[in-house]
Amino acid sequence: MDTIKASTLKLKAKRTFLKKGTCSRTFFYILDREFKHPLDEEEKAIDPLAGGILQQGYQCGMLWGASMAVGAEALRRNENPDRVTGITILATQHIMKSFVDRTKSIECEDITNCDFQNKRNIAKFMLSGKFVNCFILAGKWAPEALHAAREGLSQDQTDLPQESLSCASETLRQMGGSKEEMAMVAGFAGGLGLSGSGCGALAAAVWKNALNHNRKETGKSANYDPAKDLTLKAFYEETDYEMQCDKICGQRFETIAEHTEFVKNGGCKKLIKVLADTATV
């Protein structure tokens, strides 16, 4: 990427962050427009994933947003939905590697040093000016994120299994999601790119419910107060307040084929149903 293009994208990321208000929507928005396919409603609904899934401190919202953008682009480039899932997971992993090279962690709490579940800590985070670090990070990583997204979507896919499944896409399917919506969340598999972190199926359900709400309320954003979120409440009741994918599943998935077999054989079937049953219409 040339220097002028990179500088423009850095500035665009900062301005978009200020205008849109969340890191998650910023990166969904930016990458969508670089791919020349804006998705205004879908981008708006990703706000609740900022702060690491409803402010729980897990994966940075920038990663959720970037992953959704490459999922949508993967579907546009490929007609076979089984291939789209695998391609999106691979591209998400590529994006995550770029992010870790920049930040050393994928976790919001590690990057911000703030527990967003504590209102006092949030106030301290804002008043101390530490929130500016997120704007700076967005600017620095934006060109790298775009490069990683394009590279990830174009990498060798010959080793992909014939059929690839994603727990997040399966959750969307049971919630009545479209083929495009299922593709957008495919990279959430196994805790986002098979990382084993915060549950990707939960993130997908939170996003879908926010999208449904926003459409029903003619564009008004959903209230994503974690203390009042029914999806998060149902999830915690089912998992005994465990959020991490690898602990819920009892394993971390090393390959797409491994995760596919897990889902195909009924892995997390009950949890997926619990999440799907929270669907708003």
SULFENMO-V350283 format. One record per pair of residues at least 4 apart in sequence whose ideal C-beta (glycine too) atoms are under 8 Angstrom apart, sorted by sequence separation. I is the first residue (numbers start at 1). J is the second residue. D is the distance in Angstrom with one decimal. If there is no record, write none. Layout:
I J D
I J D
This chain:
1 5 5.2
2 6 6.9
3 7 6.2
4 8 6.3
5 9 6.3
6 10 6.4
7 11 6.6
8 12 6.1
9 13 6.3
10 14 6.9
11 15 6.3
12 16 5.9
13 17 6.3
14 18 6.6
15 19 6.2
16 20 5.6
17 21 7.7
21 25 7.2
22 26 6.7
23 27 6.8
24 28 6.5
25 29 5.7
26 30 6.2
27 31 6.1
28 32 6.1
29 33 6.6
30 34 6.4
31 35 6.2
39 43 5.5
40 44 6.4
41 45 6.6
42 46 7.2
46 50 7.9
49 53 5.8
51 55 3.7
52 56 5.3
59 63 5.1
60 64 7.8
61 65 6.2
62 66 6.2
63 67 6.1
64 68 6.5
65 69 6.6
66 70 6.6
67 71 6.4
68 72 6.6
69 73 6.4
70 74 6.0
71 75 6.9
72 76 6.8
73 77 6.4
74 78 6.0
80 84 6.7
81 85 6.9
82 86 7.4
83 87 5.9
84 88 6.1
85 89 6.6
86 90 6.4
87 91 6.2
88 92 6.1
89 93 6.5
90 94 6.6
91 95 6.5
92 96 6.3
93 97 6.5
94 98 6.8
95 99 6.4
96 100 6.2
97 101 6.4
98 102 6.8
99 103 5.9
100 104 6.3
107 111 6.8
108 112 5.9
109 113 7.4
112 116 7.7
118 122 6.8
119 123 6.5
120 124 6.4
121 125 6.1
122 126 6.5
123 127 6.0
124 128 5.8
126 130 7.9
131 135 7.3
132 136 6.3
133 137 6.2
134 138 6.4
135 139 6.6
136 140 6.3
137 141 5.8
138 142 6.2
140 144 7.5
141 145 5.3
142 146 6.6
143 147 6.3
144 148 6.1
145 149 6.2
146 150 6.5
147 151 6.0
148 152 5.8
149 153 6.4
150 154 6.3
151 155 6.4
160 164 6.3
165 169 7.1
166 170 6.6
167 171 6.5
168 172 6.7
169 173 6.3
170 174 6.6
171 175 6.3
173 177 6.1
177 181 3.8
178 182 7.0
179 183 6.5
180 184 6.5
181 185 6.9
182 186 6.7
188 192 5.4
189 193 7.5
190 194 3.7
191 195 4.9
198 202 7.1
199 203 6.8
200 204 6.3
201 205 6.5
202 206 6.2
203 207 6.4
204 208 6.2
205 209 6.2
206 210 6.4
207 211 6.3
208 212 6.4
209 213 6.2
210 214 6.2
211 215 6.4
212 216 6.2
213 217 6.0
225 229 6.7
229 233 6.5
230 234 6.2
231 235 6.3
232 236 6.2
233 237 6.4
234 238 6.5
235 239 6.1
236 240 7.6
239 243 7.3
244 248 6.7
245 249 5.9
246 250 7.8
249 253 7.8
254 258 5.7
255 259 7.2
256 260 6.1
257 261 6.5
258 262 6.6
259 263 6.5
260 264 6.0
261 265 5.9
263 267 5.6
268 272 5.4
269 273 6.5
270 274 6.4
271 275 6.4
272 276 6.1
273 277 6.2
274 278 7.4
1 6 5.1
17 22 7.9
20 25 4.5
32 37 5.8
33 38 5.9
38 43 7.7
48 53 7.8
49 54 7.6
50 55 7.5
51 56 7.2
52 57 4.3
53 58 5.1
59 64 6.4
78 83 5.1
100 105 6.8
105 110 3.8
109 114 6.8
116 121 7.1
125 130 5.2
126 131 5.5
165 170 6.6
172 177 3.3
177 182 5.3
187 192 6.8
189 194 6.2
190 195 6.9
191 196 4.7
192 197 6.1
198 203 6.8
214 219 6.3
217 222 7.9
223 228 6.9
224 229 6.4
236 241 4.8
242 247 5.2
246 251 6.4
253 258 4.7
262 267 3.7
263 268 7.3
17 23 6.5
20 26 5.6
32 38 5.4
48 54 5.6
51 57 7.0
52 58 4.0
53 59 7.1
75 81 7.5
78 84 5.1
100 106 6.2
104 110 7.8
105 111 6.0
109 115 6.4
115 121 4.8
116 122 5.7
125 131 6.0
187 193 6.1
190 196 6.5
191 197 4.3
192 198 7.2
214 220 6.6
226 232 5.9
242 248 5.6
246 252 4.2
253 259 4.1
262 268 7.7
32 39 5.4
52 59 5.9
99 106 6.3
103 110 7.9
109 116 7.7
114 121 5.3
191 198 6.1
214 221 6.2
245 252 7.7
1 9 7.8
52 60 6.7
103 111 5.5
108 116 7.3
114 122 6.9
177 185 8.0
191 199 6.4
192 200 5.5
214 222 6.1
17 26 4.6
20 29 6.2
29 38 7.8
52 61 7.2
75 84 5.1
78 87 6.4
116 125 7.8
172 181 5.3
173 182 5.9
191 200 5.6
213 222 4.1
239 248 5.5
253 262 6.7
16 26 4.8
51 61 6.6
74 84 4.9
77 87 7.9
96 106 5.9
114 124 7.6
172 182 4.7
190 200 6.5
28 39 7.5
32 43 6.6
50 61 3.9
53 64 7.9
114 125 4.3
189 200 5.6
192 203 7.4
210 221 7.8
251 262 7.9
49 61 5.2
188 200 3.0
210 222 4.4
13 26 6.3
16 29 5.6
71 84 7.6
74 87 4.6
112 125 6.6
169 182 4.2
172 185 5.6
188 201 7.2
209 222 7.3
249 262 6.9
13 27 7.8
16 30 6.0
28 42 7.3
29 43 5.0
74 88 4.6
169 183 7.4
171 185 7.7
210 224 6.7
28 43 4.6
46 61 7.6
49 64 4.2
185 200 7.3
188 203 5.3
49 65 7.5
114 130 7.0
166 182 7.9
169 185 5.9
188 204 5.4
13 30 5.9
71 88 4.4
74 91 6.6
113 130 7.3
168 185 4.2
169 186 4.9
12 30 6.4
25 43 5.3
28 46 5.2
46 64 6.3
70 88 6.0
112 130 6.8
168 186 6.6
185 203 7.4
206 224 7.7
249 267 6.4
25 44 6.6
46 65 5.7
166 185 7.2
168 187 7.8
185 204 4.0
249 268 6.5
166 186 4.4
168 188 3.6
169 189 7.6
248 268 7.1
9 30 7.3
25 46 5.4
67 88 7.4
70 91 4.3
71 92 7.9
112 133 7.4
166 187 7.6
167 188 7.7
168 189 5.8
24 46 4.6
25 47 5.6
43 65 7.8
46 68 6.4
70 92 6.5
111 133 8.0
112 134 6.8
166 188 6.8
167 189 5.7
185 207 6.7
209 231 5.7
20 43 7.9
24 47 6.4
111 134 7.8
166 189 3.8
167 190 7.1
185 208 7.9
206 229 7.2
248 271 7.0
22 46 7.5
67 91 7.9
165 189 7.8
9 34 8.0
22 47 4.8
24 49 4.5
25 50 7.6
67 92 4.4
70 95 6.8
206 231 5.3
21 47 7.2
24 50 4.5
42 68 7.2
66 92 7.8
111 137 7.2
205 231 5.2
206 232 7.2
23 50 5.5
181 208 6.8
22 50 3.8
67 95 6.6
63 92 7.9
66 95 5.0
202 231 7.1
42 72 7.7
171 201 4.4
175 205 6.7
181 211 7.7
202 232 7.3
205 235 7.8
170 201 7.6
177 208 5.9
63 95 6.7
168 200 4.3
172 204 5.5
238 270 7.1
239 271 6.8
39 72 6.4
63 96 6.2
167 200 6.1
168 201 5.2
171 204 4.9
172 205 8.0
175 208 5.2
202 235 5.0
238 271 5.4
27 61 7.6
31 65 7.4
35 69 6.7
103 137 6.9
166 200 7.5
167 201 4.6
171 205 5.5
27 62 4.7
31 66 5.8
37 72 6.6
102 137 7.4
168 203 6.9
169 204 7.5
25 61 7.9
26 62 7.1
27 63 7.8
28 64 7.9
29 65 7.5
37 73 7.2
63 99 5.9
168 204 3.8
172 208 5.8
199 235 7.1
235 271 7.5
238 274 4.7
23 60 6.6
24 61 3.2
28 65 3.6
32 69 5.2
35 72 7.5
62 99 7.0
171 208 7.8
23 61 4.1
24 62 6.9
27 65 3.5
28 66 7.3
31 69 3.5
35 73 4.7
102 140 6.7
103 141 7.8
22 61 6.0
23 62 4.7
26 65 6.5
27 66 4.6
30 69 7.9
31 70 7.1
37 76 6.7
60 99 7.2
102 141 5.3
235 274 7.0
24 64 5.1
25 65 6.3
28 68 5.2
32 72 7.0
199 239 7.7
234 274 5.4
235 275 6.3
24 65 4.4
28 69 5.3
35 76 7.7
202 243 7.6
234 275 7.0
23 65 7.1
27 69 7.0
31 73 7.8
99 141 6.5
102 144 6.4
60 103 7.6
63 106 6.1
98 141 7.5
101 144 7.8
234 277 7.4
199 243 6.1
231 275 6.6
234 278 5.3
198 243 5.2
199 244 7.4
200 245 6.6
60 106 6.2
98 144 5.0
99 145 7.3
198 244 6.6
199 245 5.2
59 106 5.1
60 107 7.0
61 108 7.0
98 145 6.4
197 244 6.1
198 245 7.1
231 278 4.5
59 107 6.5
60 108 4.8
196 244 6.5
197 245 6.4
230 278 5.7
58 107 6.1
59 108 6.9
98 147 7.4
99 148 8.0
196 245 5.1
197 246 7.9
199 248 6.4
57 107 6.6
58 108 6.5
95 145 6.3
98 148 3.7
195 245 7.7
196 246 3.4
57 108 5.2
58 109 7.7
60 111 6.0
97 148 7.2
57 109 3.4
95 148 4.7
191 244 6.8
94 148 5.1
95 149 5.8
191 245 3.2
52 107 6.6
94 149 7.6
190 245 5.7
191 246 6.6
52 108 3.4
196 252 4.0
51 108 5.8
52 109 6.4
94 151 6.1
95 152 6.0
196 253 7.5
57 115 6.3
91 149 6.4
94 152 3.1
194 252 7.3
57 116 6.1
93 152 7.3
190 249 7.8
194 253 4.6
56 116 7.6
57 117 7.1
92 152 7.3
194 254 7.4
55 116 3.8
56 117 6.7
91 152 3.3
94 155 6.8
194 255 7.8
55 117 6.0
90 152 6.2
91 153 4.9
190 252 7.4
194 256 7.3
190 253 4.4
52 116 7.2
91 155 7.8
189 253 7.8
216 280 7.4
51 116 4.4
90 155 6.4
194 259 6.0
216 281 7.8
87 153 6.7
90 157 6.9
189 256 7.8
201 268 6.6
212 279 7.2
213 280 5.8
212 280 4.6
190 259 5.0
209 278 6.5
212 281 6.2
87 157 5.9
90 160 7.4
189 259 5.6
201 271 6.6
205 275 4.1
209 279 6.6
86 157 7.0
201 272 5.7
204 275 7.8
205 276 7.1
208 279 7.0
209 280 5.0
199 271 7.9
87 160 7.2
202 275 6.4
205 278 6.2
83 157 7.3
86 160 4.0
201 275 5.7
205 279 7.7
62 137 7.6
86 161 6.6
89 164 6.9
62 138 6.7
73 149 7.6
77 153 6.8
83 160 6.7
89 166 6.8
86 164 3.4
88 166 7.7
62 141 6.7
66 145 5.3
70 149 5.0
74 153 6.1
85 164 4.1
69 149 6.8
73 153 6.2
82 162 6.9
85 165 6.4
82 163 4.5
83 164 7.2
85 166 5.1
70 152 6.5
82 164 5.9
62 145 7.3
66 149 6.3
70 153 6.0
85 169 6.1
106 192 7.4
106 195 6.3
107 197 6.9
106 197 6.4
164 256 5.3
167 259 7.5
164 257 7.9
166 259 7.5
170 263 6.0
165 259 7.1
88 183 6.5
92 187 3.3
161 256 6.3
165 260 4.4
167 262 8.0
91 187 6.8
92 188 7.9
96 192 7.1
160 256 6.6
161 257 4.5
164 260 5.4
167 263 5.5
89 186 6.4
96 193 4.9
163 260 6.5
166 263 7.2
81 179 6.2
85 183 7.4
88 186 4.0
89 187 5.4
95 193 7.7
165 263 4.3
174 272 6.4
84 183 5.1
88 187 4.4
96 195 6.6
161 260 5.9
165 264 6.0
174 273 6.8
89 189 5.4
92 192 6.6
93 193 4.2
167 267 7.5
175 275 7.8
81 182 7.4
85 186 4.4
92 193 4.1
93 194 7.0
167 268 5.6
171 272 5.1
175 276 4.9
81 183 7.0
84 186 6.5
170 272 5.7
174 276 3.6
176 279 6.6
75 179 7.1
85 189 7.6
89 193 6.3
171 275 5.3
175 279 4.3
75 180 5.9
89 194 6.7
167 272 6.5
171 276 5.8
176 281 7.7
72 180 6.5
75 183 3.9
74 183 6.2
75 184 8.0
117 226 6.8
23 134 6.0
27 138 7.6
72 183 6.4
26 138 5.9
30 142 6.2
34 146 5.5
71 183 4.7
72 184 5.1
74 186 7.6
71 184 4.2
31 145 7.0
71 185 6.5
23 138 6.2
27 142 7.6
30 145 7.8
31 146 6.4
71 186 5.1
30 146 7.4
68 184 4.6
71 187 5.5
17 134 7.4
18 135 7.3
68 185 6.8
70 187 6.5
17 135 5.5
27 145 6.3
31 149 5.8
68 187 7.5
67 187 3.9
14 135 5.3
17 138 5.0
67 188 6.6
14 138 6.2
64 188 7.6
13 138 4.5
14 139 4.7
67 192 6.5
13 139 5.0
67 193 7.3
11 139 7.1
13 141 7.7
64 192 7.1
10 139 4.1
13 142 3.7
63 192 6.3
10 140 6.8
12 142 7.0
10 142 5.7
59 191 7.8
9 142 4.7
10 143 6.4
59 192 5.1
9 143 4.9
59 195 7.4
6 143 4.1
9 146 6.5
5 143 7.4
59 197 5.4
42 181 7.6
58 197 5.4
59 198 5.5
64 203 6.3
68 207 7.7
58 198 3.0
1 143 5.4
42 184 6.7
56 198 6.7
1 146 7.3
53 198 4.9
1 147 5.8
52 198 6.5
53 199 7.7
53 202 6.4
53 203 5.4
54 206 6.3
53 206 6.8
49 203 5.7
49 206 6.7
48 206 5.1
49 207 6.4
48 207 7.0
46 207 5.8
45 207 5.5
48 210 5.2
45 208 7.8
47 210 6.9
46 210 7.5
45 210 4.1
45 211 3.8
90 256 7.4
89 256 5.4
45 213 8.0
42 211 6.4
45 214 5.6
41 211 6.5
44 214 5.8
54 224 6.1
56 226 6.9
86 256 5.2
89 259 7.9
55 226 5.3
54 226 4.3
41 214 6.4
41 215 6.5
47 221 6.4
48 222 6.8
44 219 7.8
47 222 7.7
54 229 5.7
48 224 3.7
56 232 7.9
44 221 6.4
45 222 7.4
47 224 6.4
54 232 5.4
48 229 7.6
58 243 6.3
58 244 7.8
56 243 6.1
53 243 7.4
